[in-house]
């Protein structure tokens, strides 16, 4: 109980803020009180800025399509990135209590949908899912096909399109409810990316967004396409600060604030720190 209570005080403050994290990478925190307490974290990445490169978690080796579960902070630190966010849904997974969950760090997991790291394809492509594909010229496409085109350097997959060609995508669902959410979005030219993390599962701090509410925010941002990635307790956005990972949002793995879930893969960014 003391640990749980103490974690609440480590969460990002409930104040609106906007700042440059690295050249070409800007962060914004929006604190909303209507229709419920909500904290939204928005990072925009200008892929035309020199020094910015994208990197996705690699598989265990060239012969397997499994990955080792890592937290987003561990991923950022291991590969010396400046910014990172969790990506694909994955299995196996369970979350019963703070001591009974899977996967733990280092355990084998499989991504749902296609994933690509440095042109190495892993995860089974699924025509009913969607993919965000990054070419070696730093141009991003978000596609319906479930499979990235040949020559894709990095790629991740998600369940549904929230915005398609600048318009709200997925129809409203009767079971749409406030939730912690993760989104990758791009502009029409494919040279700008938005990463959006919505904190949830945290009463009186941030109770999450419905998909319809999130779509409206994304459209107002001016995105052309937006893909829903793995949210819930996986929702994590982290940056590098003085050589160490620093959480930008408040993850809620096993319902403990600021507690990161080990996940299958992530999307990360290198940036010039000079």
Helices and strands as residue ranges (DSSP letters): H 2-8, E 17-22, E 25-32, E 38-46, E 53-56, E 67-68, H 72-78, E 83-86, E 90-91, E 94-97, E 100-102, E 108-111, E 115-117, E 120-122, E 130-134, E 140-143, E 154-158, E 160-164, E 167-168, E 181-186, E 192-198, H 211-221, E 225-228, G 232-234, E 237-241, E 244-247, G 253-255, E 266-270
